[in-house]
C-alpha cells in the first residue's frame, strides 16, 4: 500500500528559525553525507519537512537526487520541492517499477542524526529524471521501524505532540502545464487509477491543476 509519508519544502532558513515560526515544528537533524539539515512538522500520519543546506561544499558534491533538486530550486528562492510516499516493501516496488519500464536509482540507504544523537535510518527509491523546472516525480521511503513504532518513538521523545496528532494533510495540489498527462503518469507510477484530475490515496488526495507558470511544483496543501 502506498501512502503519503511527507512533503518537502526547500528552505534557506535554519531548522531553529522554522521551530520559532511554525507551531508544532521540531528540529529533525542533519544528513551528514548530503550537507543538509531539516525541521519537521508532523501530522497524525504524515509530515512536512523543511530542508535546507548546512554545508554547501558537501551538498554540491553529494550525488543524491533530492540534494540536486534542492540546490536547483534554491537558486530561485524557497518553495515546495517534492513529495514522498512510504511503502512497506521497497524492494518489491523497485522490481515492479523496473519491470514496467521505469529507470530507478535502485534502493538507497539513508540516515540522519537527530538533535539527541539518535541515528534514524530508512531506505529510499527515486525515479531517474533530469533536474529541471518540470514537475519532479515523487520518491519513496521504507522506514526501519513500523509506522506504529515510529509514531510511538516520536511521542516519547516529544516530537509528536497532541497538537500534531490533530492535523492531517488532506489534499496536495500541483500546478502543471498538462494535468491529464501528469495524473496518468503518477497514477501509473503509484499503481492507482486516477479519478479525473485526482489520485486518491488512503491518507490524502493528489490534485493536478492547470498552471501557467514555467516551474511545475507542488503549490498548496490543505491541512485540517
N, C-alpha and C positions, 0 to 999 in steps of 0.2 A: 504493500500500500504506500502511495506517495502522499506526503503531507507537507504543508509549508513548515519549514524549520525557522528561517529568518530572512529578513530583507536587509540590504546593506546600504548605508548612507556614507558616501565618501566625504570626509571632513578635513578641514585644515585646523580644527580646534583640537586641543588635548582632551584626553578622557576626563580629566578633572573639570574642565570647562563644561563638558556635557553633563556631568553629575550635578554641577551647580545650576545649570539652566534647564534641565529636563527632569521633572518629578519621576521618581521610581527608577532612576537610572543608577547603575553601579559601574565601577571600573571593572573591565573584563580582564585584561592582561596584555602581554606582549608576545608577538610571534618573532622570536629572535632571528630565525633564518630568513625572514622576509623583511625585517626592518620596520614592522608595523605594530601599532597598539590599538586597543579598542575600548569603548564603553558600551554597555548593553542595557537595553530597556526590555525586560521580559513581559510577556503576557501569559495567560494560563496555558497556552500550547504553542507559542512561537516567540520570536523576539526581534527587536531592531538592533542591528549592530552599527555603531558609529566607528568607522575605520579610518585611521589616519596614519601618516608616516612619522616614525620616530627617528629612524636613521636612514637618511636619503641615500647614502652610498651603498648600504646593504640592499635597500629596496630596488635601486636601479640595476643591481647585479642579480637579483633574485629571478630565477627562471620559473615564475609562478603565474598562472593565468589571472588570478584575482589581483595580484600586485601590479601586473602590467595594465590592467583595466583601471585600477586606482590612479596610477601615475598619468595615464592618458586623460582621464576625466578631470583630475585636479588642475590640469593646465587651463581649464575654463571655469574653475571655481567649484564650490561644493555642490552636492546634489545626490539624489538617489542613483545608485550604481547598478545593482543587480539583485538577484533573488536566489534563495537556496531551498531545496526540498530535501527532506530526510527519507531514508529508506532503511529497512531492516536487513537488506541483503544487497550490498553494493556490488559484490562480485557478480551476482546473477543479473543485476541491472546492467552492468558493463557488458556482459555476454549478449544480452538481448539487444542492446543498442548497436554493438558491433555487427551482430547478425543482420540487423535492419539497415546497415549501411552507414551508420554514424561513425565518424572518426573521433575517438576519445583520447583523453590524456592517460588512460589507464588509472587504476586505483592508486591514490597518493596518500601517504601517511602524513599526519599533521598534528601539531600540538601548540599549546600556549601556556605560559606561566602566569598564574593568577597573582593577584596582589598579595596573597598569603603564601606564595611559593609553591602552591599545588600545581602539578603538571596535568592539564586536561588534554586528553588525546581523542582523535577521531580520524576517519578516513574520508577522502574527498574524490569526486569524479567530475571532470569537466568535458565539455564537447569542444573539439578544436574549432577555433573561429578567430579570424583576424581581428585584432582590436581596432575599433573604429567607432563612428557615431551611430552605426546600425545597432538595433536592439540586441544586447548581448543575450545569448541563450543562458538559461539558468544552470546552476551547478547542483551537485548532490552531495549529501553527507550521511555517513553512518557513524553514530557515536559508539564509544566503547562500552557505555552503560546503557541500560534500558531507559526508555523515556521516564518511567516512574522513578527509577533510581536517581536519574539526573535531577528531576524536579525536587525530590526529597533532599538531595545534597545541597541544592540551591536554597531551599528553605532553611536548612540547618546553618549554612554559612551567612544567611541574612541577605542574599542577593534577591531571592524571590519573596516579596512581601505580600501581605494581604491586598494591598492596593494593586499590585501587578496581576494577581490572580483574578481580579475583576475585569481585566481587559482582554480583548481579543481582536486580532487583525482580521476583519470580516471580508474585506474587499481590497484588491490591489489593482490599480488602473494603470495601463500603459498607453502612452501616446505614440502612435506609429503611422507610417505612410500608408501601409496596406494592411488593415486589421484582419481581413479574411486570410491572407497569406500567413500572417503570424499566428493566428489562433489555430490554423490547421497544422502548422509546423510544430507548435508547442504541444498540441493535442497528440500528435504522432510521437513526439519525444516522451511525453508522460504516459502514453498508453491510455488516454482518456478521450472519449468522443466529445467534441465541443458542442455547446448549445448556442447557436448564432455566434455572437462575439465573445462568449464567456466559456471558461473552463471551470467546472465546479469541483473543488476538492473537498475532502472531509472537513477541513478547518478554515477554508477561505474560498473566495471566488476570484478568478483572474479575468480581468475585463480588458479587451483590446479596443481602443478608440482611435478614431482618425485624428491625426495631428498634422500641423503644417510646418513645424519646426524641423530643422535639419537633423538634430540629435534625437534619436529614439530611445526613450528610457522609461522606467517606472516613474509615474508622475504624481500619484496620490494614493494614500492609504486611508481606509475607513477603519477606525478603531472604536469599538464600543464594548 
